[in-house]
Amino acid sequence: MNEEPPHRVGSPLGEQAARERAGQVSVLGNPDTLRVLSALASGIKATEIAVVLNADLSVVEQAIHSLELVDLIRSDGDVWVPTADAWVRFGRLLSSESIEPTTPEASVTALPRAVSTIVDDLSYRFSSTFSRETVAGYVAQSYLLLSQRTRVREHLLTMTARYAADRLDALATSQGLVLRDTPEVLFVCVQNAGRSQMAGALLRHLSGGRVHVRTAGSSPAEGAHPRVAAALEEVGVELWGEFPKPLTDEVVRAADYVITMGCGDACPVFPGRRYMEWDLPDPLELDEDGLRGVRDDIRARVLQLLVELKVEPQDASR
């Protein structure tokens, strides 16, 4: 008889980390303080919170003081903004909106028989999380999304398995069905062949695996561009078989940080996430020096992101 498949739940907290988080949870146990943090996460200025929430100014000031003491907000000039701890650990608490994900309606019955094998494998892998029907819907839709965008059929099934697994993993994360002690970052550009792939590869490399990274495109290309891979190899970073993936809602919901690069309004906005726009030219429209310049710009931004996430960069000297 098959054993129950492993279910990833992270690792136990250390004593210091537990004390730190207990302090944050204690502060957020006050409804007024939680509402103030939610208002700041929604972009409301501290000077306007009392009016928006119909709360006493003294209550708002005390809440801001308490949030600062436990490192859930920081001063950015003359405004208060949530910290990485606030987004990563408590982002889902900061919105009153509840969005129920829907299972894709695509069916595997009209698809190649090998797709059913993928369903079998992933149904076992996610058996403690999702029904076979849910898994089958995501596998079928993933196959169709990828097959519409690639002419290379040789690796289509392998890509389908990886893409569907990643989407199901994201769905589980967004529903709180798996526990992680790492920030979730999503990079989105138009083709998912240049900027977002560079950013994803650099963040994986520089974080040493301490940040969970996904990438996607609003209009994905057929494959990752060789020039991008070559530029990354020059600084000791590899793409590790990455391929362009269509942007879907569950990967956005799973993210703590959503970083867009030139894709306009294509990325859906869900409350409780930190959205950032990196204004970068498309490196594939530039010559080699221009492409390297974009790579180095992205690397600098990734290093700054790691500072915000309180993750010590690895191999940052290269």
C-alpha positions as CSV (number, residue, x, y, z in Angstrom):
1,M,0.0,0.0,0.0
2,N,1.3,3.5,-0.9
3,E,2.3,5.7,2.0
4,E,0.7,9.1,2.4
5,P,2.6,11.6,0.2
6,P,4.8,14.1,2.1
7,H,3.1,17.4,2.9
8,R,5.5,20.3,3.2
9,V,4.8,22.4,6.3
10,G,8.1,24.3,6.7
11,S,10.4,24.0,9.7
12,P,9.8,24.8,13.4
13,L,10.5,28.3,14.6
14,G,13.6,29.1,16.7
15,E,13.2,30.6,20.1
16,Q,14.1,34.2,19.0
17,A,11.8,34.0,15.9
18,A,9.0,32.7,18.0
19,R,9.3,35.5,20.5
20,E,9.4,38.1,17.7
21,R,6.3,36.7,16.0
22,A,4.4,36.3,19.3
23,G,5.0,39.9,19.9
24,Q,3.6,40.8,16.5
25,V,0.6,38.6,16.9
26,S,-0.1,40.1,20.3
27,V,-0.1,43.6,18.8
28,L,-2.4,42.6,16.0
29,G,-4.7,41.0,18.6
30,N,-6.0,44.5,19.1
31,P,-8.7,45.1,16.5
32,D,-7.9,48.9,16.3
33,T,-4.3,48.2,15.6
34,L,-5.2,45.6,12.9
35,R,-7.5,48.1,11.2
36,V,-4.8,50.8,11.2
37,L,-2.3,48.4,9.6
38,S,-5.0,47.4,7.1
39,A,-5.5,51.1,6.3
40,L,-1.8,51.6,5.8
41,A,-1.6,48.5,3.5
42,S,-4.4,50.0,1.5
43,G,-2.4,53.2,0.8
44,I,-4.2,55.5,3.2
45,K,-2.0,58.1,4.7
46,A,-1.5,58.0,8.5
47,T,-2.9,61.6,8.8
48,E,-6.2,60.4,7.1
49,I,-6.7,57.1,9.0
50,A,-8.7,58.6,11.9
51,V,-11.2,60.1,9.5
52,V,-11.4,57.0,7.2
53,L,-11.8,54.6,10.1
54,N,-14.0,57.0,12.2
55,A,-11.5,56.4,15.1
56,D,-10.0,58.7,17.7
57,L,-6.7,60.2,16.7
58,S,-5.1,59.0,20.0
59,V,-6.1,55.4,19.1
60,V,-4.5,55.7,15.7
61,E,-1.3,57.2,17.1
62,Q,-1.1,54.4,19.7
63,A,-1.6,51.8,17.1
64,I,1.1,53.3,14.9
65,H,3.5,53.3,17.8
66,S,2.7,49.7,18.7
67,L,3.2,48.6,15.0
68,E,6.5,50.3,14.8
69,L,7.8,48.7,18.0
70,V,7.3,45.2,16.6
71,D,8.6,46.1,13.1
72,L,5.3,45.8,11.2
73,I,5.6,49.4,9.8
74,R,8.5,51.7,9.0
75,S,8.9,55.3,8.2
76,D,9.5,56.2,4.6
77,G,10.0,59.9,4.6
78,D,6.9,61.4,6.0
79,V,4.7,58.3,5.5
80,W,4.3,55.0,7.3
81,V,4.5,51.8,5.2
82,P,4.1,48.1,6.1
83,T,7.3,46.2,6.4
84,A,8.1,42.9,4.7
85,D,7.1,41.1,7.9
86,A,3.6,42.7,7.6
87,W,3.1,41.6,4.0
88,V,4.7,38.1,4.3
89,R,3.3,37.1,7.7
90,F,0.0,38.9,7.9
91,G,-0.9,40.2,4.4
92,R,-4.0,38.0,4.1
93,L,-5.4,39.5,7.3
94,L,-5.3,43.0,5.9
95,S,-8.3,42.8,3.5
96,S,-12.0,42.3,4.1
97,E,-12.3,40.8,0.6
98,S,-12.6,37.0,0.4
99,I,-12.2,35.6,-3.1
100,E,-13.1,31.9,-3.7
101,P,-11.0,30.4,-6.4
102,T,-12.8,28.4,-9.1
103,T,-11.7,25.1,-10.6
104,P,-10.9,25.3,-14.3
105,E,-13.6,23.7,-16.4
106,A,-11.2,22.2,-19.0
107,S,-11.4,18.4,-19.3
108,V,-8.7,15.9,-19.9
109,T,-10.9,13.5,-21.9
110,A,-10.3,15.2,-25.2
111,L,-6.5,15.6,-24.6
112,P,-3.7,13.2,-25.3
113,R,-3.7,10.1,-23.1
114,A,-0.3,11.1,-21.5
115,V,-2.1,14.1,-19.9
116,S,-4.0,11.6,-17.8
117,T,-0.7,10.2,-16.5
118,I,0.1,13.8,-15.3
119,V,-3.2,13.9,-13.5
120,D,-2.5,10.6,-11.8
121,D,0.9,11.8,-10.6
122,L,-0.3,15.1,-9.3
123,S,-3.4,13.7,-7.8
124,Y,-1.2,11.6,-5.6
125,R,1.2,14.4,-4.8
126,F,-1.6,16.8,-3.8
127,S,-4.0,14.1,-2.4
128,S,-4.0,15.7,1.1
129,T,-4.8,19.1,-0.4
130,F,-7.0,18.9,-3.5
131,S,-9.6,16.5,-5.1
132,R,-8.7,14.6,-8.3
133,E,-11.3,16.7,-10.1
134,T,-9.5,19.9,-9.1
135,V,-6.1,18.5,-10.1
136,A,-7.5,17.3,-13.5
137,G,-9.0,20.8,-14.2
138,Y,-5.7,22.5,-13.6
139,V,-3.7,20.0,-15.6
140,A,-6.1,20.2,-18.6
141,Q,-6.1,24.0,-18.5
142,S,-2.3,24.2,-18.1
143,Y,-1.9,21.9,-21.1
144,L,-4.2,24.1,-23.2
145,L,-2.6,27.3,-22.2
146,L,0.9,26.1,-23.0
147,S,-0.1,24.3,-26.2
148,Q,-1.6,27.5,-27.6
149,R,1.7,29.3,-27.2
150,T,4.5,26.9,-28.2
151,R,5.4,25.3,-31.5
152,V,7.9,22.9,-29.8
153,R,5.8,19.9,-28.8
154,E,8.7,17.7,-27.7
155,H,8.7,19.0,-24.1
156,L,5.1,20.1,-23.9
157,L,4.0,17.3,-21.5
158,T,7.0,18.0,-19.2
159,M,6.2,21.7,-19.1
160,T,2.5,20.9,-18.5
161,A,3.4,18.8,-15.5
162,R,5.7,21.5,-14.0
163,Y,3.3,24.3,-14.8
164,A,0.3,22.6,-13.3
165,A,2.2,21.5,-10.2
166,D,3.4,25.1,-9.7
167,R,-0.2,26.4,-10.1
168,L,-1.6,23.9,-7.6
169,D,1.2,24.7,-5.2
170,A,0.3,28.4,-5.5
171,L,-3.4,27.6,-5.0
172,A,-2.5,25.7,-1.8
173,T,-0.4,28.6,-0.6
174,S,-3.1,31.2,-1.3
175,Q,-5.6,29.1,0.6
176,G,-3.3,28.7,3.6
177,L,-3.1,24.9,3.1
178,V,0.7,24.9,3.3
179,L,3.0,26.7,5.7
180,R,6.2,28.4,4.6
181,D,8.8,30.5,6.4
182,T,9.9,32.1,3.1
183,P,8.5,35.2,1.3
184,E,6.7,34.6,-2.0
185,V,7.7,36.9,-4.9
186,L,6.1,37.0,-8.3
187,F,7.8,38.7,-11.3
188,V,5.6,39.6,-14.3
189,C,6.5,41.1,-17.6
190,V,4.9,40.8,-21.1
191,Q,6.7,37.8,-22.6
192,N,8.2,36.1,-19.5
193,A,11.3,35.6,-21.7
194,G,13.4,38.6,-20.6
195,R,13.0,40.9,-17.6
196,S,11.0,38.6,-15.4
197,Q,13.2,35.6,-16.1
198,M,16.3,37.6,-15.3
199,A,14.7,38.9,-12.1
200,G,13.5,35.4,-11.0
201,A,16.9,33.8,-11.7
202,L,18.8,36.5,-9.9
203,L,16.5,36.4,-6.9
204,R,16.8,32.6,-6.6
205,H,20.5,32.8,-6.9
206,L,21.1,35.8,-4.5
207,S,18.6,34.6,-1.9
208,G,20.1,31.2,-1.7
209,G,16.7,29.6,-1.9
210,R,15.3,31.6,1.0
211,V,12.7,33.4,-1.2
212,H,10.1,31.4,-3.2
213,V,10.1,32.8,-6.7
214,R,7.6,32.6,-9.5
215,T,7.5,34.3,-12.9
216,A,4.8,34.8,-15.5
217,G,3.9,36.8,-18.6
218,S,0.8,38.7,-19.7
219,S,1.5,37.5,-23.3
220,P,4.2,34.7,-23.0
221,A,6.7,34.0,-25.7
222,E,7.4,30.5,-27.0
223,G,10.5,30.1,-25.0
224,A,13.1,31.8,-22.8
225,H,15.5,33.9,-25.0
226,P,19.1,32.5,-25.4
227,R,20.5,36.1,-25.1
228,V,19.0,36.3,-21.6
229,A,20.4,33.0,-20.6
230,A,23.8,34.0,-21.9
231,A,23.8,37.3,-20.1
232,L,22.9,35.5,-16.8
233,E,25.6,32.9,-17.3
234,E,28.2,35.8,-17.6
235,V,27.5,36.5,-13.9
236,G,27.3,32.9,-12.8
237,V,23.5,32.5,-12.8
238,E,21.5,29.9,-14.7
239,L,17.9,29.8,-15.8
240,W,17.5,26.1,-14.7
241,G,15.2,25.1,-17.5
242,E,12.7,27.9,-17.0
243,F,10.1,28.6,-19.7
244,P,7.5,31.3,-20.3
245,K,4.3,30.8,-18.4
246,P,0.9,32.5,-18.8
247,L,-0.2,34.7,-15.9
248,T,-3.0,33.1,-13.8
249,D,-4.9,34.4,-10.8
250,E,-3.7,31.8,-8.2
251,V,0.0,32.7,-8.6
252,V,-0.9,36.3,-7.9
253,R,-3.0,35.3,-4.9
254,A,-0.1,33.2,-3.6
255,A,2.4,36.1,-3.7
256,D,3.4,38.4,-0.9
257,Y,5.2,40.7,-3.4
258,V,4.1,41.2,-7.0
259,I,6.7,43.0,-9.2
260,T,5.6,44.0,-12.6
261,M,7.8,45.2,-15.5
262,G,6.1,46.8,-18.5
263,C,2.9,44.7,-18.5
264,G,0.5,47.6,-17.8
265,D,-2.8,46.6,-16.1
266,A,-2.7,43.0,-17.2
267,C,-1.8,41.8,-13.7
268,P,-4.9,41.4,-11.5
269,V,-4.8,43.3,-8.2
270,F,-5.8,41.5,-5.0
271,P,-5.7,43.1,-1.6
272,G,-3.0,42.1,0.9
273,R,-0.1,42.0,-1.5
274,R,2.7,44.5,-2.0
275,Y,2.7,45.6,-5.7
276,M,5.8,47.2,-7.2
277,E,6.5,48.4,-10.7
278,W,10.1,48.2,-12.0
279,D,10.4,50.6,-14.9
280,L,12.8,48.8,-17.2
281,P,13.2,48.6,-21.0
282,D,12.7,45.3,-22.8
283,P,16.3,43.9,-22.9
284,L,15.5,41.9,-26.1
285,E,15.0,45.2,-28.0
286,L,18.6,46.4,-27.0
287,D,22.1,45.5,-28.1
288,E,24.4,43.3,-25.9
289,D,25.6,46.2,-23.9
290,G,22.1,47.4,-23.3
291,L,20.9,44.0,-22.3
292,R,23.8,43.7,-19.8
293,G,22.8,47.1,-18.4
294,V,19.2,45.9,-17.8
295,R,20.6,42.8,-16.2
296,D,22.8,44.8,-13.8
297,D,19.9,47.2,-13.0
298,I,17.7,44.2,-12.2
299,R,20.4,42.8,-10.0
300,A,20.7,46.0,-8.0
301,R,16.9,46.1,-7.5
302,V,16.9,42.5,-6.4
303,L,19.6,43.2,-3.8
304,Q,17.5,46.1,-2.5
305,L,14.5,43.8,-2.4
306,L,16.5,41.4,-0.3
307,V,17.3,44.2,2.1
308,E,13.6,44.9,2.5
309,L,12.9,41.2,3.0
310,K,15.7,40.9,5.6
311,V,17.4,38.2,3.6
312,E,21.2,38.2,3.5
313,P,22.3,38.0,-0.1
314,Q,24.5,35.1,-1.2
315,D,27.4,35.5,-3.6
316,A,26.6,39.3,-3.9
317,S,30.2,40.2,-4.9
318,R,29.8,38.9,-8.4
